[in-house]
Amino acid sequence: MKTLTKAIYILAGTALAACQLDETIYSSIYTEAFYKTASDAEKGLIAVYDPLADMCAGPALTLVSDLSADQSYPRAVVGRNTLTLFSYDPNYTTQRSAGRTNESPQQIWASCYDGIEKANWIIEKAPSATMDATRKNQIVGEAYFMRAFYHWTLTKNFGDVPVKTKASVNQTEAIVGKSTKADVYKQIYSDLEQALGAGLPSYPNVDKGRPSKDVVNALYAKAALYNEDWAKALQKAQEVINSGKYSLMPDVRDVYRYDREDAARIENMWAFESEGGFSPSRGSQLTGLCGPASSAGPEYAKTSFGSMFAYQSFFDSFSPNDKRRQLLDTNFVDKAGKIVAQRNITPITTQGVLIKKYQDPISSTGNLNNIPILRLPDMYLIAAEAEARLNGATALAYGFINTVRKRAGLPDLSSGLSKDAFIDAVLQERSWEFFAEGDRWYDLTRTGKYLTALSKAVNNVYPTRPVQAKNRYFPIPQDEINANPKLDQNADWK
């Protein structure tokens, strides 16, 4: 039996203190009775991953970026279109009232701090568990990796954020103020170094959904890129490429096929496993969002809603020879087997291009597709950009980007580009490669291109999109500021 003299309720990285409370606790992850055995440690680690599922199933991890950027847009329903129209505010009232919180920046904030809190308990408590030492080190290493991932996700969305490295056993540990973005990255680097030293296995000897040692380096490379630490980004990306553990799928379409997900792990290095992973299955809404309305037929989900499309201008930016364009379509096959032009499906939109990355014609609920988080092409394009930032458009930089272009069926990028022109080409290549994967908005914001890139991303549904300088980062949810006296709003949103 244990008596609590004060209850600390942890939510989204902040704390609410209750009055005196005497309570008998029969089961709690946050007691001295837990983390004593291997089973406890494994269960605690699964809990660290659960907030990732919250963000992927929602799917805020994808939509917050994609619906803000210049590739895809939603059906014009209240709540979902606040990202596209930049009409959100710190209260996120529209998302909540429309039931869209799970697609909002608020979900990212809440889930990431939930995951960080759970990771902190593993890092502090699991080392004392009675279990195999090798597996114990791996469990703690995974917790460090996930804590780094959650902090990185927070800082790329909100800028300066609280860094939490202590489990919230009291108010002092629970309530913390913001750290500068530079200090957030210092912590990310430190956590990734801990994960690298934990003896994580290499592909293919890794459970579905868990990070391999090379995935740790992949996140390191991408975090360093965002931190404008070009040398570190290049080093870590090359370590992944040169490991020989991963390779590009010959057919880019196979990366996303629900019935090829096991084979695709050779490229899809780390993904949210919608089913069949080490933790309970959780389907994502992406399959239902992407596709024509009312279950068109044999290609798309049985219950597709016609809620997310690509801009025609984005579709037109592809070369007709680019195999990645096959993951978009202006037509679909209906239930009668007839080819139908998407532009004829009104009133949703006459200018919508269908996204085919998350097709699942089998599952009746959720989806079977894995949701990519880190793929091998990212390492080639990170290396290309980082090399160019350091040394200009060298032969090495061209080699990295042309590896990705070759798989897409495109000719090598022409030599002789200036440094800036080459970097622009890499960013364009990233746009074609990673559309609908929650990547583009952050490429635009980290490079300062978000204010101009959206000028072509308009149509008859969204003829104007009033993006402002303050939209580089999302506002911190007001609920969190109200709950945490040490937390203040981002300067541009005050």
C-alpha positions as CSV (number, residue, x, y, z in Angstrom):
1,M,0.0,0.0,0.0
2,K,1.2,3.5,-0.8
3,T,-0.3,6.8,0.4
4,L,-0.1,9.9,-1.7
5,T,0.2,13.2,0.1
6,K,0.1,15.3,-3.1
7,A,-1.1,14.2,-6.5
8,I,0.8,15.5,-9.5
9,Y,-1.2,15.1,-12.7
10,I,1.1,15.2,-15.7
11,L,-0.4,16.4,-19.0
12,A,1.5,17.5,-22.1
13,G,4.7,18.3,-20.2
14,T,3.1,20.6,-17.6
15,A,1.7,19.9,-14.2
16,L,-1.4,20.6,-12.3
17,A,-1.1,20.4,-8.5
18,A,-4.1,19.0,-6.6
19,C,-4.9,19.5,-2.9
20,Q,-4.1,17.0,-0.2
21,L,-5.1,13.5,-1.3
22,D,-4.9,10.2,0.5
23,E,-5.4,7.4,-1.9
24,T,-4.5,3.7,-2.0
25,I,-2.8,2.9,-5.3
26,Y,-3.4,-0.6,-6.6
27,S,-1.7,-0.2,-10.0
28,S,0.5,2.6,-11.4
29,I,3.5,2.8,-13.7
30,Y,4.8,5.6,-11.5
31,T,5.4,3.7,-8.3
32,E,8.3,1.9,-6.6
33,A,6.6,-1.4,-7.4
34,F,7.2,-1.0,-11.1
35,Y,10.4,-1.4,-13.2
36,K,11.6,-4.3,-11.1
37,T,11.5,-7.0,-13.8
38,A,12.2,-7.5,-17.5
39,S,8.4,-7.5,-18.2
40,D,8.0,-4.2,-16.4
41,A,10.7,-2.6,-18.4
42,E,9.4,-3.9,-21.7
43,K,5.9,-2.7,-20.9
44,G,7.2,0.7,-19.8
45,L,9.0,1.0,-23.1
46,I,6.0,0.2,-25.2
47,A,4.3,3.1,-23.3
48,V,7.0,5.4,-24.6
49,Y,6.0,4.6,-28.2
50,D,2.3,5.0,-27.6
51,P,2.3,8.8,-28.0
52,L,3.9,8.3,-31.4
53,A,0.8,6.2,-32.4
54,D,-1.4,9.1,-31.2
55,M,0.3,11.4,-33.6
56,C,0.4,9.0,-36.5
57,A,-3.1,7.6,-36.1
58,G,-4.6,11.1,-35.9
59,P,-2.5,11.8,-38.0
60,A,-1.0,15.1,-36.7
61,L,2.5,14.0,-37.5
62,T,1.7,14.1,-41.2
63,L,-1.1,16.6,-41.6
64,V,0.3,19.5,-39.5
65,S,3.1,19.8,-42.0
66,D,1.4,18.7,-45.2
67,L,-1.8,20.8,-44.9
68,S,0.4,23.9,-44.2
69,A,2.7,23.5,-47.2
70,D,2.5,23.6,-51.0
71,Q,1.8,20.0,-51.9
72,S,-1.6,19.0,-50.5
73,Y,-4.7,20.5,-49.0
74,P,-7.9,19.4,-47.3
75,R,-11.5,19.4,-48.1
76,A,-12.8,22.8,-46.9
77,V,-14.3,21.7,-43.6
78,V,-13.9,23.8,-40.4
79,G,-11.0,22.7,-38.3
80,R,-9.0,20.9,-40.9
81,N,-8.6,24.0,-43.1
82,T,-7.1,26.1,-40.3
83,L,-3.7,24.9,-41.2
84,T,-4.1,25.7,-44.9
85,L,-5.5,29.1,-44.2
86,F,-3.2,29.9,-41.3
87,S,-6.2,30.8,-39.2
88,Y,-5.2,29.0,-36.0
89,D,-4.4,30.8,-32.8
90,P,-3.0,29.8,-29.4
91,N,-6.4,28.6,-28.2
92,Y,-6.8,26.1,-31.1
93,T,-10.5,26.7,-30.5
94,T,-11.5,25.9,-34.0
95,Q,-9.8,22.5,-34.0
96,R,-11.3,21.5,-30.7
97,S,-14.8,22.6,-31.5
98,A,-14.7,20.7,-34.8
99,G,-13.1,17.6,-33.3
100,R,-9.8,18.1,-35.1
101,T,-7.5,18.4,-32.1
102,N,-5.8,15.1,-33.1
103,E,-4.8,16.8,-36.4
104,S,-3.5,20.0,-34.8
105,P,-0.2,21.3,-33.4
106,Q,-1.8,20.9,-30.0
107,Q,-1.8,17.1,-30.5
108,I,2.0,17.2,-31.3
109,W,2.7,19.2,-28.1
110,A,0.6,16.9,-25.9
111,S,1.9,13.7,-27.4
112,C,5.5,14.7,-27.4
113,Y,5.6,15.7,-23.8
114,D,3.6,12.5,-22.9
115,G,6.3,10.5,-24.6
116,I,9.1,12.5,-23.0
117,E,7.6,11.9,-19.5
118,K,7.4,8.2,-20.2
119,A,10.9,8.0,-21.6
120,N,12.2,9.8,-18.5
121,W,10.8,7.1,-16.2
122,I,12.5,4.4,-18.3
123,I,15.8,6.2,-18.3
124,E,15.7,6.7,-14.5
125,K,14.1,3.4,-13.3
126,A,14.9,0.7,-15.8
127,P,18.6,0.5,-15.0
128,S,17.7,-1.0,-11.6
129,A,15.5,-3.8,-13.1
130,T,16.5,-7.4,-12.7
131,M,17.0,-8.6,-16.2
132,D,19.4,-9.4,-19.0
133,A,22.0,-6.6,-19.1
134,T,22.2,-6.4,-22.9
135,R,18.5,-6.0,-23.3
136,K,18.3,-3.6,-20.4
137,N,20.8,-1.3,-22.1
138,Q,18.8,-1.5,-25.4
139,I,15.6,-0.6,-23.6
140,V,17.2,2.5,-22.1
141,G,18.8,3.3,-25.4
142,E,15.4,3.2,-27.2
143,A,14.1,5.5,-24.5
144,Y,16.9,8.0,-25.2
145,F,16.2,7.8,-28.9
146,M,12.5,8.4,-28.4
147,R,13.2,11.3,-26.1
148,A,15.4,12.9,-28.8
149,F,12.7,12.3,-31.4
150,Y,10.0,13.9,-29.3
151,H,12.2,17.0,-28.5
152,W,13.2,17.3,-32.1
153,T,9.5,17.2,-33.2
154,L,8.7,19.8,-30.7
155,T,11.4,22.3,-31.6
156,K,10.8,22.1,-35.4
157,N,7.1,22.9,-34.7
158,F,7.4,25.4,-31.8
159,G,11.0,26.7,-31.7
160,D,12.2,27.3,-28.1
161,V,10.5,24.6,-26.0
162,P,10.9,23.2,-22.5
163,V,13.5,20.5,-22.3
164,K,12.5,17.8,-19.8
165,T,15.0,15.3,-18.7
166,K,13.6,14.4,-15.2
167,A,10.6,12.3,-14.4
168,S,7.9,14.4,-12.8
169,V,8.0,13.0,-9.2
170,N,7.2,16.5,-7.9
171,Q,6.2,20.0,-9.0
172,T,9.8,21.1,-9.4
173,E,10.5,18.4,-11.9
174,A,7.2,18.8,-13.6
175,I,7.0,22.5,-14.2
176,V,9.9,23.8,-16.3
177,G,10.4,26.8,-18.6
178,K,11.5,27.0,-22.2
179,S,15.0,26.3,-23.4
180,T,16.5,28.0,-26.4
181,K,16.5,26.0,-29.6
182,A,20.3,25.7,-29.4
183,D,20.0,24.1,-26.0
184,V,17.2,21.8,-27.2
185,Y,19.5,20.5,-29.9
186,K,22.3,20.0,-27.4
187,Q,20.0,17.7,-25.5
188,I,18.9,15.9,-28.7
189,Y,22.5,15.3,-29.6
190,S,23.3,14.0,-26.1
191,D,20.4,11.6,-26.1
192,L,21.3,10.3,-29.5
193,E,24.9,9.7,-28.4
194,Q,23.4,7.7,-25.5
195,A,21.3,5.7,-27.9
196,L,24.3,5.0,-30.1
197,G,26.2,3.5,-27.2
198,A,23.3,1.3,-26.0
199,G,24.0,-1.7,-28.3
200,L,20.9,-1.4,-30.5
201,P,20.7,-4.1,-33.1
202,S,21.2,-3.5,-36.8
203,Y,18.7,-4.2,-39.6
204,P,17.3,-6.8,-40.2
205,N,17.7,-8.0,-36.6
206,V,15.4,-5.4,-35.2
207,D,11.7,-5.6,-34.2
208,K,9.2,-3.9,-36.4
209,G,8.7,-0.3,-35.4
210,R,11.9,-0.1,-33.2
211,P,14.9,1.9,-34.2
212,S,18.1,0.2,-35.4
213,K,21.5,1.7,-34.6
214,D,21.4,3.2,-38.1
215,V,18.0,4.8,-37.5
216,V,19.6,6.6,-34.6
217,N,22.2,7.9,-37.0
218,A,19.5,8.8,-39.5
219,L,17.6,10.9,-36.9
220,Y,21.0,12.4,-35.9
221,A,21.6,13.4,-39.5
222,K,18.2,15.0,-39.9
223,A,18.3,16.8,-36.6
224,A,21.8,18.2,-37.5
225,L,20.5,19.4,-40.9
226,Y,17.7,21.3,-39.1
227,N,20.3,22.7,-36.7
228,E,22.4,23.9,-39.7
229,D,25.2,21.7,-38.4
230,W,26.2,20.7,-41.9
231,A,29.4,18.7,-41.0
232,K,27.5,16.6,-38.5
233,A,24.6,16.1,-40.9
234,L,26.9,14.9,-43.7
235,Q,28.9,12.6,-41.4
236,K,25.8,10.9,-40.0
237,A,24.0,10.6,-43.3
238,Q,27.1,9.0,-44.8
239,E,27.4,6.6,-41.9
240,V,23.9,5.4,-42.7
241,I,24.6,5.2,-46.5
242,N,27.9,3.4,-46.0
243,S,26.6,0.9,-43.5
244,G,25.3,-1.2,-46.3
245,K,22.3,-2.2,-44.2
246,Y,19.7,-0.3,-46.3
247,S,19.0,0.2,-50.0
248,L,16.4,1.8,-52.3
249,M,13.5,-0.3,-53.5
250,P,13.7,-0.8,-57.3
251,D,10.1,0.4,-57.7
252,V,9.3,3.5,-55.6
253,R,5.6,2.4,-55.5
254,D,6.5,-0.7,-53.5
255,V,7.6,1.5,-50.6
256,Y,4.0,2.2,-49.9
257,R,2.1,-1.0,-50.8
258,Y,0.4,-2.5,-47.8
259,D,1.4,-6.0,-49.1
260,R,5.1,-5.1,-49.5
261,E,5.8,-3.5,-46.1
262,D,8.2,-6.2,-44.9
263,A,10.3,-6.0,-48.1
264,A,10.1,-2.2,-48.0
265,R,11.8,-2.0,-44.6
266,I,15.1,-2.1,-46.4
267,E,14.3,1.5,-47.4
268,N,11.6,2.5,-45.0
269,M,14.1,2.5,-42.1
270,W,11.7,3.6,-39.4
271,A,7.9,3.8,-39.7
272,F,4.8,3.8,-37.7
273,E,3.5,0.3,-37.9
274,S,-0.2,0.4,-38.4
275,E,-0.3,-3.3,-37.6
276,G,2.0,-6.2,-36.9
277,G,4.5,-4.3,-34.8
278,F,5.7,-4.9,-31.3
279,S,2.9,-2.8,-29.8
280,P,-0.9,-3.0,-30.4
281,S,-2.1,-2.1,-33.8
282,R,-3.5,1.4,-34.4
283,G,-4.8,2.3,-37.9
284,S,-4.2,5.7,-39.4
285,Q,-6.8,8.0,-40.9
286,L,-4.5,8.7,-43.9
287,T,-6.0,6.0,-46.0
288,G,-9.5,7.3,-45.5
289,L,-8.5,10.9,-46.2
290,C,-6.6,10.2,-49.4
291,G,-8.8,9.0,-52.1
292,P,-12.0,10.0,-53.9
293,A,-15.2,10.4,-51.9
294,S,-17.4,7.4,-51.1
295,S,-15.1,4.4,-51.8
296,A,-14.4,4.6,-55.4
297,G,-13.6,1.0,-56.1
298,P,-10.7,-1.5,-56.2
299,E,-7.8,0.9,-55.6
300,Y,-8.6,3.0,-52.6
301,A,-9.9,2.3,-49.1
302,K,-13.3,0.8,-48.6
303,T,-14.2,3.9,-46.7
304,S,-12.5,6.9,-48.3
305,F,-13.8,10.4,-47.7
306,G,-12.3,12.5,-50.4
307,S,-10.7,14.8,-47.7
308,M,-7.1,15.3,-48.8
309,F,-5.8,16.1,-52.3
310,A,-2.6,17.3,-54.0
311,Y,-2.5,20.7,-55.7
312,Q,-2.6,20.6,-59.5
313,S,0.4,22.9,-59.6
314,F,2.4,20.3,-57.6
315,F,1.3,17.5,-59.9
316,D,2.4,19.6,-62.9
317,S,5.8,20.2,-61.4
318,F,6.8,16.6,-62.0
319,S,8.4,15.4,-65.2
320,P,6.1,13.0,-67.0
321,N,9.0,10.5,-66.8
322,D,9.2,10.8,-63.0
323,K,8.0,7.4,-61.6
324,R,7.0,9.2,-58.3
325,R,4.2,10.9,-60.3
326,Q,2.6,7.5,-60.4
327,L,1.8,8.0,-56.7
328,L,-0.6,10.8,-57.8
329,D,-3.5,10.6,-60.2
330,T,-6.1,12.7,-61.8
331,N,-8.4,9.7,-62.5
332,F,-9.7,6.7,-60.6
333,V,-11.5,3.5,-61.3
334,D,-15.0,3.4,-59.9
335,K,-16.9,0.4,-58.6
336,A,-18.2,-0.4,-62.0
337,G,-14.7,-0.5,-63.4
338,K,-15.0,2.8,-65.3
339,I,-12.2,5.3,-65.3
340,V,-13.5,8.6,-63.8
341,A,-11.8,12.0,-63.9
342,Q,-11.4,13.3,-60.4
343,R,-12.2,16.8,-61.7
344,N,-15.8,15.7,-62.4
345,I,-16.4,14.9,-58.7
346,T,-18.0,18.0,-57.3
347,P,-18.7,19.9,-55.1
348,I,-15.6,18.8,-53.2
349,T,-13.1,20.2,-55.8
350,T,-12.7,20.3,-59.5
351,Q,-8.9,20.7,-59.2
352,G,-8.0,17.9,-56.9
353,V,-5.2,15.4,-57.6
354,L,-5.5,12.1,-55.8
355,I,-2.7,10.9,-53.5
356,K,-1.9,7.2,-53.8
357,K,0.8,6.6,-51.2
358,Y,-1.7,5.2,-48.6
359,Q,-4.0,3.0,-50.7
360,D,-5.4,0.1,-48.8
361,P,-8.4,-1.7,-50.6
362,I,-8.4,-4.5,-48.1
363,S,-9.0,-3.2,-44.6
364,S,-12.5,-2.1,-43.6
365,T,-11.3,0.1,-40.7
366,G,-8.1,2.0,-40.2
367,N,-5.4,1.0,-42.6
368,L,-2.6,-1.5,-43.1
369,N,0.0,0.9,-44.5
370,N,3.1,1.8,-42.6
371,I,3.5,5.5,-42.2
372,P,7.1,6.5,-43.1
373,I,9.1,8.5,-40.6
374,L,12.7,8.0,-41.8
375,R,13.6,6.6,-45.3
376,L,16.9,6.0,-46.9
377,P,16.4,8.6,-49.7
378,D,16.4,11.2,-46.9
379,M,20.0,10.3,-46.1
380,Y,21.1,10.8,-49.7
381,L,19.4,14.2,-49.9
382,I,20.6,15.3,-46.5
383,A,24.1,14.4,-47.6
384,A,23.7,16.3,-50.9
385,E,22.5,19.4,-49.2
386,A,25.0,19.3,-46.3
387,E,27.9,18.7,-48.7
388,A,26.8,21.6,-50.9
389,R,26.4,23.9,-47.9
390,L,29.9,23.1,-46.9
391,N,31.8,22.8,-50.2
392,G,29.4,23.9,-53.0
393,A,28.0,21.7,-55.8
394,T,30.8,19.1,-55.7
395,A,30.9,15.8,-57.6
396,L,30.1,14.1,-54.2
397,A,27.0,16.2,-53.8
398,Y,25.8,15.4,-57.3
399,G,26.4,11.7,-56.7
400,F,24.1,11.8,-53.7
401,I,21.2,13.5,-55.4
402,N,21.5,11.6,-58.6
403,T,21.2,8.3,-56.7
404,V,17.6,9.4,-55.8
405,R,16.9,10.7,-59.3
406,K,18.0,7.5,-60.9
407,R,15.5,5.4,-59.0
408,A,12.8,8.0,-60.0
409,G,13.7,7.4,-63.7
410,L,15.2,10.9,-64.1
411,P,18.5,11.8,-65.8
412,D,21.3,13.0,-63.7
413,L,21.1,16.6,-62.5
414,S,23.1,18.8,-64.9
415,S,26.5,19.8,-63.6
416,G,27.7,23.3,-63.3
417,L,25.0,24.6,-60.9
418,S,25.9,27.3,-58.4
419,K,25.8,26.4,-54.8
420,D,22.4,28.1,-54.2
421,A,20.9,26.6,-57.4
422,F,22.1,23.2,-56.4
423,I,20.6,23.5,-52.9
424,D,17.3,24.7,-54.5
425,A,17.4,21.5,-56.7
426,V,17.9,19.4,-53.6
427,L,14.9,21.0,-51.9
428,Q,12.8,20.4,-55.0
429,E,13.9,16.8,-55.1
430,R,12.9,16.5,-51.4
431,S,9.5,17.8,-52.3
432,W,8.9,15.2,-55.0
433,E,10.3,12.4,-52.9
434,F,8.6,13.0,-49.6
435,F,5.2,14.5,-50.4
436,A,2.4,13.4,-48.1
437,E,5.0,12.2,-45.5
438,G,4.9,15.2,-43.1
439,D,8.2,16.7,-44.3
440,R,7.6,19.7,-46.7
441,W,6.5,22.4,-44.3
442,Y,9.7,22.0,-42.2
443,D,11.9,22.2,-45.3
444,L,10.2,25.5,-46.1
445,T,10.4,26.9,-42.6
446,R,14.0,25.9,-41.9
447,T,15.2,27.5,-45.1
448,G,13.0,30.6,-44.9
449,K,11.1,29.9,-48.1
450,Y,7.6,29.4,-46.6
451,L,6.5,33.0,-47.3
452,T,7.0,32.7,-51.1
453,A,6.6,29.0,-51.8
454,L,2.8,29.1,-51.2
455,S,2.0,31.5,-54.0
456,K,1.5,28.7,-56.5
457,A,-0.3,26.4,-54.0
458,V,-3.7,27.8,-54.5
459,N,-6.8,26.7,-56.4
460,N,-10.6,27.3,-56.5
461,V,-11.0,25.9,-53.0
462,Y,-8.2,28.0,-51.5
463,P,-7.6,31.0,-53.8
464,T,-5.7,32.9,-51.2
465,R,-3.5,31.6,-48.3
466,P,-2.5,34.5,-46.0
467,V,0.7,33.1,-44.5
468,Q,2.7,35.5,-42.3
469,A,6.2,35.5,-40.8
470,K,4.8,34.4,-37.4
471,N,3.7,31.1,-39.0
472,R,7.2,29.8,-39.1
473,Y,6.4,28.2,-35.7
474,F,3.1,27.3,-34.3
475,P,1.8,29.0,-31.1
476,I,2.2,27.2,-27.9
477,P,-1.3,25.9,-26.8
478,Q,-2.8,28.4,-24.4
479,D,-3.9,25.6,-22.1
480,E,-0.3,24.7,-21.5
481,I,0.7,28.3,-20.7
482,N,-2.2,28.6,-18.3
483,A,-1.1,25.4,-16.5
484,N,2.6,26.2,-16.4
485,P,3.7,29.5,-14.8
486,K,7.2,29.1,-16.2
487,L,6.0,28.9,-19.8
488,D,5.5,31.9,-22.0
489,Q,4.1,32.2,-25.5
490,N,6.3,32.4,-28.6
491,A,7.3,36.0,-29.2
492,D,5.6,36.3,-32.6
493,W,2.3,35.1,-31.1
494,K,2.1,37.4,-28.1
